[in-house]
């Protein structure tokens, strides 16, 4: 028998069963992952949010497996076919796949050719020929003629016997497992262009003739191939390399060995060998190819979702500029630059539209208008969206600052991904019913500079644009993963209950949109909350919800200083014990780092609150309300570098990481097209995972290696010792080869080219030094 579910999960996580059992009980009781990770460390032995998320996911899988196991056992038992040996095998199946393999022979199915043959009494013939190859198939088949059942001649009878054996071979769980493992280890995914699709599918031309082992194919490459198949351009197959195409398939040999079939010149050997070949080519290979290609998709999707989630977390936890009055500029050319001014709390206080570019070219008026707004509202920051005309708008802001040095302004280019989605949303319409849709985007741009987390939670995570093939993956699993990331990030930072929006409050542990709306309505009607206890008066916010949410809701200027901290109200008695011991008030204690470090946490534990909680309380008292996000820092784009034509190999630039993939990082250097730093160019040391070196939103220094203007490709490096290419790829010249570089699933704020991974010709491999851009993108294809 398999160990209990909790023990299996404990082994996978490398923790004790006691920890898993405790965590499962908490989850079953309705506790959230953020709450358990922060406030139940003694109970779970300190399991963190990542471990708890994995635990929760595996718990769901294994419980579904147990439910399915019960169904399978009941079904086989009802058929009267559940032997003791089969029961043991079913009860020890440790994956859904193994369970389904065992169930396959007993699974109710439509009437097959093999069943028809059995009903005609041909089963004994199939068994006899398999058991004794000395029997003559034709002579034996003549004994089973049954014209009424459709088996009126020897050929029909032998075909029926073959169908029976093919079904036996295809439903053998042990054989299927062996063949599946063999194909997974040695199988090659091959792609070929569908005849007549060469022109229509030109963006997939690098996959028109391609092969790679299924076991090592990276997720981004698998999803590119699958997209080509879904668009009707590519044909994908799974097979193994065979030096002699005429020789028997290695998998046929394994089928034959499993059932003792050998070619020894006996009367039935040829017929049995043909049956094996048919079983493989007509039944088993198709089944396993569908299954393994499905597993490849699932594996690729899981990795793509993991990459997206990691990038989203980095973006949400990016450094906030803070509570400073800000102007948001949503760049536009013909339609003008939309201007929105928000105060220190993010409240919209003014709007305007200026037309500094074609066709009006009213630059003077634009500068005057923005300067007047900045002076009127004591603006400190200018947030500029990074879409079309962002560099022109950035230059406009620079000129404004130069002409008005008396204004203490700092300009920052920020990602506007998802701003248009928010602008047209029901939430934005409710928040700004009298503000034009085009101006709402500028508000979002300003606010996401002040506090990226608070603003980005209003946008569907899938629209934020830091994913890879995000429209190609399972949307339900993607949404679940991204929602978990948002929840973890919001609760890691905490929110001010008196200023937080409904979308932000809804992400707090234990809350939902309805309760978040009730909190906002209550504070609007009753005034700001003065204490966490007052939350208990909010309609439908009961004791369980209060327990889950209170520690993450902050009241900075409330009656109790502890309400501004992450200390949970249930642990206030611990603080009171500390205060009684040291004879100080809570205000005297908070922030007094040297004194707090002199205390011994073990002296304040009790039966309920152990060492982890007391240590967390002392850390919080030392830096109350500490924000886990880094200090705010801006990237300085180089003046005069605004388009690809302004780039030169060897240039040293500063940029912002916009996306991190398995093959490298994309960096915005201010030319409307992100450049790729391939994984091999991220560091002077070996890099297995790009996320270990860079994060989305990070400011980095890069060197331009090569620019491919015709194809909008930029090769960058973070290794300053790298030598750039000798020349740029100019229009009319030989274009650089493409890579996995410029397609992130069609989800970026700016247009990207489609996925194209290069097929390196022999002369490219032999050319000394090579083409830097081609080499970088080729390595993207070859990275495992």
N, C-alpha and C positions, 0 to 999 in steps of 0.2 A: 504493500500500500504506500501511496505517496504520503509524505509528511503533511501536516496541516498547512493551510494556505499561509498563515502568519510565519511559519517556520521557513517556508520556501522563499517568501519575500525577504525575510531576515538574512538568509544566506546570500541572496542576490545583492542586497544592499551592504552586506558586510557588517551588520549590527546584530544585536541580540534579539531573540524572539520576544523577550519581555518588552523591549522598546516598540516593536511592531504591534504587539497585542494592545498596548496602551494607546498607540496612535490610532489604530483601527477603532477602538472603543470611542475615542474622542470624535473621530470623523462620523461614526454611526450616530452619535448623539447630536450631530449638527454643528460641531465646531468647524471653523474655517482653517485653512492651512496657515494664513498669516497669524491668526490668534494662537494656534498650537505652537508654531515656531517661536513666537515671541514670549508667550505667557504660560506655557506648559512644559518648560524645559525639564523640570524635575520629573514630570510624568513620563516623558518620552526619552529621557536620557540625552536631551540636547539635539534631537533630529532637526536639521535646518529645513528651510522651505523647499530647496531642490530635492532633498531626500523625501520629503513628505509628498511632493507632487508625483515623484516616481512611484512611491508607495501607493498613493491613491489610484494611479493609472493601472499598476499591476494588480491591485486589489480588485478593480473592476474586471480586468481580463480573467483572472483566476476564478472569480465568482461566476462569470459567464461560462467558463470551462466546466465548473462543477455542475451548473444547471444543465448544460448540454450533455454531460456525462450521464446524469440521471435519466435524461430523455432517451439517450441511446440505449442504456441498459434496459429500460422499460420496453422499448420498441423490440429489441432482440428477444427479450423474455416472452413477450406476447406472441412472437412467432414460434416459440418453443425451440429456439436454436441457441440459447444461452448456456454454453457449457462452462464448467468450472475454469478451464484454461482460458477461454475467451473472456470471462468475467475478470480474471486477474489482469489480462492484457489491457482491457478497457479501463480498469481502475488505476492502472499504472501509466496511462497515456498522459504525458506531461505537457502536451501542446494541443491546440485545437486541430492542427493538421494531422497529427498522429491519431487522434480520436476519430477524425473523419475517414482516414485510411482504413481503420479497423471496421468502421460502420459500413463502408462502401458495399460489401457483398450483401448486406442485410437491409440496405436503404430502399424503401419503396420507390420503384421506378416504373416508367412506362414499359409496356410489353416490348421486349427486345427480340432480335433474331435468335439469340441464344435461348431465350425462354420458349420461343415457338418450337425450336429444335428439341428442347427437353420434353415439352408437352407431346411431341411426336415420338418419344421414346428413344431418342438418339444419344442421350446422355451416356449410357453404358458403352457405346462405341467409342466416344471421345476418351473416356477413362481407360478403356482397354488399349487403344493405340498409344496413349501417353505412357501406360505402364509397360507395354511390351512392343518394342519397335520391330520385332521379328514378324509381327502380324502384317499381312498384305492388306493395305487400306481398301483396295477395290473389292477384294473377296469378302472382307468383313462388312463393308458397307452394303453389299448385296443382301445381307441378312436383315437390314433395317428399312427396306423399301416400304413406303407408306404414301401411296398416291393421294388418298383422301386428305392427308395433312399437308400435301404439297411437296412431298419427297418421293417422287415417282421414279427417279433414276439414281444411279450411283453418285454422279456428280453432285446432285442436290443433297444427298445424304452426307457426303464428305464436307460440303460447304456448311451444313448444319453443325457437324462435329467440330469444324474449325471455329465457327462462331462461339461455340460453347467453351473451347479451350482459350480462345482470345479473351473472353470475358473472365475466365479463371485467372489468366496471367495478369490482366489489367486490374483485378481487384485483390491481388495479393499484397497485403500491407507491408510485409517485410521487403518484398521486391520493389515496391514503389518507393519506399524509403531509401533503398540502396541506389536506385536509378536517379532519384531526386538529388541525392548527395553527389553522385558522379557528375551529373549535368551542372550542378552548382559549382563544382570544383574545376571542371574542364570545359564547360560550355562557353561558346563564343556568341555574342550578339552580333548579328550581321545586318547591315542596312544597305538597301539598293533603291535607286530611284524607280518609281513606277513609270513605265513607258508612256511617253507623251507629256510627262509632268516636268520635264527638264527646265523649260522656260518659266512656267508658272511657279515652280518651287525653287527658283534660283537662290533664294536665301538659305536653302538647305544644301547647296551644291557640295559643300565639304563632307556631306554624309552620303553622297550618291554611291559611294563604294567604300564601306567602312566596316571594321570588325574590332571587337574588344572583349576580353573575358568578362563574363557577367559578374563574377565574384569581386572584381576590383573596379568596376565601372563607377566613376564618381557620380554623385547625384545630379549635378548640373548637366552632365553629358547625357545621362539616361533620360532626363526630362526633355532635353533638346530633341533626342531621337523620337521619343514618344509623341512630342508635339508634331514632328514631321509626319509621323504615321497618322495621327489624328486629323491632320490637314490634308490627307490623301496624297502626299508627295512621296513618302518613303514606305518601303516594305521591310518589315523587321522579321528576322527568323532567329531561332536558337538552335545551334548544333555544335558538334565537336570537330576539331581538325582531324582529317583522315588522310594519311599519305596516299592511300590507294582507295579511290572512290568506289571501285568495284568490289572491294573486300567487304565482308559483313560489318555492320555497324557495331562498335564496341558494346553498345547497350543491348543489342540482340544477343551477343555472347553472354551477357549477364542473365538475360531471361532464360536462355537455354541451360545455363549452369544451374540456375535455381530449380529447374524442373528435370534435371538429369538428361537433357536432350543432347545427343552427340551424333556426329556423322560418321558412322562405321560401316556404311554400305548395306545396312539392313533395309528390308522392304519399306518400313514406315519412316525411315530417317529423313528422306527428302520432303515428304509431306509434312512432317513435324517442323523441319527447318523453315519451310515456307509459311507455316502457321506462326512461328516466332516472328518472322519478318513482317507478316501482315499485322500481328498484334502490336509490334513496335510502331510501324509507319502509319497505321490507320487509327489506332486507339491510344496507346500509351504516350507516344511522343507528343501528340497534339495536346493531350491532357496535361502533361508535365510542362510543355512550353507555355501554355496559357497560365499555369500555376506559377512557374518561375518568373515569367515576365510580369505577372501581377505582383509577386514578391519584390521584384526589382523596382516597380513603380512605388510600392509601399515604402521600401527602404529609401528611395530617392525623395519621396514626399516627406518622410519623417526628417531626413537631413535638411531638406529645404525649409521645413517648418521650424526646425531647431535653429537654423541660421537666422531666419526671419525673427524669431522670438528673441534671440540674443541681441540682434541689432536694435530691435524695438526697445528692449530693456535699457541699452546704452543710450538711446535717444531720449527716452522718458526720464532717465536719471541724469541728463545733461545739466551742466551748471546753469542755474537761473541768474538772470541779471538782477533780480530783486525788485523791491517796491520802489521803482523810480519812474516818474512820468515819461511816457514814451510816445513817439510818433511812428505809426506803421505806414509804410509806403508799399502799395501793391502796384508794381510797374506795369506800364502799358504804353503803346506808341500812339496809334490813331485814337484809341478810346481814352487816353490820358492816364496819368498816374493818380491812383486813388489814395487819399490821405485820411488817416484816422488818428486822433489823439486820445490816449487813455491816461487816466491819472495813476497815482502810485498803487491804487488798489485794483487797477484794471478796468475801471469804469469808463465808458465812452463819454468824452466831454466835448468833442468837436470833430467835424469832418470837412473835407474839401476835395475838389478834383482839379488838378493842374495839367497843362498841356505843353510841356517843354520840348516835345519832339514833333516829328512830322505828323500831320501837315501844318499844324499851327505854329510850331517853333516859338512859343511864347515863354522863353526861358527866364527872362527877367521877372515876369509876373509870377512864375512858379516859385522862384527863389524867394521873392518877397512874401508870397502867401505862406510858405512853409516857415520862414523866419518869424513872421508875425505870430503864427500859431505856437511856435516854440517859445517865444518870449511871453506870450499871454499865459501859457500853462506851465511855465518853468520846466520845460522838457529837458531831459538829460540824455535820452537815448533815441536814436533813429534806427528802426528795424526795416530792412529792405528785403522784399521777397526775391528769391533767386531765379525767377522765371524769365520769360522774354523781357528784354530791355533792362534787366537788373544791373548790368554794368554801366549802362548809360545813366540809370537812376542813381547808382552809387557815385558816379562822377558828378552828378548834379548835387548830391548831398555834400560831397567833398568841396565843391565850389561854394556852397552855402556856408560851410564851416570856415572856409578861408576868408570869405567876405565878412563874416560875423564872428570874430574871435571872442566877442564878449559873451556869446552863448556857450555854455559848458556842455557841448554835444559830443557824443561818441556814436559813430555809425557802425552798424553790424549787418552783414548779409545773412539772412536766415532761410532755412528751407520753407518753401510755401506749399509743400506736398500736402494735399488734403484740404487746403484752405478753401478751394472752390467747392469741395464737397460740403464743408461746414456751412459756407455762405448760403447754399441752397437748401439746407436742412430745415426740418421742422423746428429743431431746437433754436437755430439762429433766428428764424422767423418769430419765434415766441420771445426770444431775448431782445431782438431789435425789430419790432413790428413796423416802425416808421423809418427804418434805414434801408436804403437801396441795397439790393443783393450785391452789387459790385463793390460797395463800401464795406460790407461785412468782412470780406477777405482781408482788408487792411487792418481791421480790428484784430482778427485772429493772428495776423503776422506780428502785430505789436505785442499782444499778450503772450505769444509763445516765446518771445525774447525775455519777457519778465519772468515767466514761469512755464517752461515747456510742458511739464507734467500736467499742470492744472488746465492748460489749453488743449493739449493733444488728447486728453481723455474724452473730449467732446466729439472726436472723429473716429469713425470705424478704423480700427488698427490696420486693416488691409489697405486703407487709402493713404497711409502715411508714407509709403514708397520706399521701404528699406528691405523689401523681400526679394527673393530670387524665384522666378517662375511661380509667383503666388497664385496666379489664376489657373495654373495647371494642377494644383494639388487639391486634396480633399478639403472642401471649404468648411465642413463641419469640424474636422479635426484642427484645421488652421484657426478657426474662430475660437475654439476651446483653448488652444495653446496660447493664443495672443491675449485672450481675456484673463488667463491666469497670470500672464506677465504684467498686465496693467494692474491687476489686483495686488500683486506682490509689490510693485513699485509704489503705488499710492499708499499702501499701508506701511511701507518702509519709511516713507517721508512723513506721513501723518498729514492732517488737514486742520485748518482753522475753521471750526464749526460755525463761526459767525460771519465768514466771508466766502466759504466754499460754495461752488455752484452745485446744482442737482446732479449733473453727470459725475462730478468729482466725489460728492458724498456717496453716490450710489455704488462706488467702487470700494467703499470702506467695508471691512469685515463685518458680516452680519446684516448689512443694509442692502436695500434694493431701491429701484427708482421711486416706488411709492413712498417708502419710509423717508428717503432723501427729500422728496417733495414736501412731506409732512414737516420735516425739520425746518425747511426754508419758510414754509407758510407760518409756522409757529414763531420763528424769530422775527418775521415781518410784522406779525400782529402783536406779539408780546415784547418785542425788543430783543437786543443781544442776550445770549445766554451768559449768566454770571457764574455758573458752576456746571460741572458734569451731571450732578444730581438732577438739575433742572431738565435734563434730557428725558428723564423718566416720565415727565408730564406730556411729552409728545405723543399724539394719538398713535396707537398700535406699536409703540416701541416698548416691548415688554422686557422682563428681567433677563431672558436669554439673549435677546438682541443687545441689551445694554452691556451684558458681559462680553459679548463678542466685539462690540464697536467702541466702547468707552476709551480704551487705551490709545486708540488711533485718532480720536477727536480731541483737538486742543482748544483751550480758551486762554489766549495769551494775556489778557488783562482782566481775568476773573477774580473772584474773591479768594480762591485758594491757589497759591502759586503752583502747586502740584498739578493743577488742571491744565497747565501749559506744557507739561512734560509728558513723556511716554510711560511714566509710572502708572500702572493700572489702579483704579480706585480700590479694588479688592486688596491691594498691597499697601494702602495708606497706613494701616496699623504698623507695618514694618518701619516706615519712616517715623512714625510717632515714637516707636521704641528707641530709634536712633536719637531723635531729638531729646527724649527724656534722659538718655544716657549722657549726651554731650552738653546738655543744658544750653542749647541754642535754638533760635527760631528757624523755621524753614527758610526764610529769606536770608538769614545769616549763613546758612549752610549751603544753599544753592550757589554754585560757581566757585566755592572755596576749595579749589583743587588740592592744595597742599594738605589741608586739614582732613579732607575726605580720604586721601591716600593713606593717612596714618591710622585709619580705622581698620579693624579686622572683621571682614564680612561674616566669618563663622560665628561670631559672637551674637549675631542678630537673626540667626535662622530659628525656625520652629518646625513643628510637624507639617505645616502646610507649605511654608516658603523655605526652600532649601538654598544652598549656596549659589546656584546660577541666578536665581531671582534677586537675591541680595546684592550680588556683584553687579547685575544690570541696574539696580536701583542706585547704587553708589556712582556708577558711571554716568547715569542720567543726571543725578544731582550735580555732578562735576561740570557737565556741559548740558544744561537743560535745553530741551527742544532741539538738540543737535540735528543738523541736516546731513544725511549721508552723501549728498551730492557734492561734486568738487567745486572749487572756486571758479568764478566766472572769468573767462578769458576769450578774447576775440582773435580772429585771423586777419592779417593785413594783406589784402590782395595787392599785387604789384601794380603800381600806376603805369598806364600805357599798355598793359597786357589785358586786352578785353575780348579778343577773338583768337581762333586757332592760328590765323595768319601772323599774330603778334608773337607767337611762341618760337623759340629757337632752341635747338638741342644744347644742353649744358646750362640752361637757365636754372637758377635756384629760386624756388617760390615757396610761399606759405599757402596752405590750403586747409580745408575741412574734410574729414572723412565722412562720406555720405552713405556708404554701404560696405559691408564686409562679407565676402563670399568665401567659399572653400579654396578658391584659387587666387585670392588676393583682395585688395581693397580699392574702392573707387574714391577718388579725391576731387573735390570741387576746387579748382584754382582760379575761378572767376572768368572763364571763357565760354560759358554756356554749354560745355561738354566736359563731363567728368573724365579724368584720366585714370588709367589702371596701373596700380603698383602690384605687379605679380608677386605671388607668395615668395618667389626666389629673390625678390628685390626689396623685401621688407626689412631685412636685417642682415648683418654680416655673419650671423650664426644660423644654423639650420632652424627653420620654422615649420612645425608640423601643423599648427592651427593658427591662421592669421589673427583670430580673435585674441590670441595671447600677446599680440604685439600692438594692435590698434583697435579702437572702438569707434562706432558711429558717433559723430559729433566731435571727435578729437581733432585738435589743431596740430598739423604736422608740417615738417619741412620736406620738400621733395626736389628732385632734379629731373628736368625734362630729358628723356632719352631720345625720343623720336616722335614726330608728328606726321600723321597721315591725313592730309586735308581732304582728299576726295572721299574718304570713308569716315571722316570725323572720329579718328582714333588718336589717342595720346598715350604713349608709353612713359611711365614715370618710375623713379626709383627713390627709395629712402636711404640707399647706400651712397653716400656722397663721393665715394671713390670710383663708382661706376663710370665708364666712359660712354658718352652719348654716341649715336650713329653719326656718320660723317655728313649726312645731308638729310633734309626733310623729304618726304614723299609729296611732291608738288602735283598740281593738276596736270595731266598729260604725261607725267612720268610713270615709272613702274610702281603701282600701288603696293603698299605693305600688305602682308597677309593678315587676315582677321583671326580673332580668337573668341573665346567665351566672353569676351570683355564687355561688349556694349549692350547686352540684353539682360535685364534683370526681371524678365517676366512681363515686360511691357508695362511697368508700373511706376516708372520714374516721373518726376515732375516735368522733365524735358524729353523730347523724342529721342529714342535710342534706336540703333540699328538692330536687326534681328540676329539671333544666335548664329554664328558661323565659326566653326572650329576648323583650323587649317589642316589640309593634308599636305605634309611637307614633301616636296620633290627631292630627288637625290642631290641635285646641285645645291639646294638650300642647306642640306645637312653637311655638305662638304665645304661650303664656302667659309673661309676663315673669318672669324668675327661675326659674320652673318648680318642679317638685318635686325636691329634691336627690337623693333616693334613686332616683326614676324616671330622672332625668337620668344619674346615675352608671351605672345598670344599662343604660340605653339606649346610652350611649357604649360599654359593654362589647360590645354587639351590633355597634355600628358601627365598632369599632376594627379596623384592617387591619394 
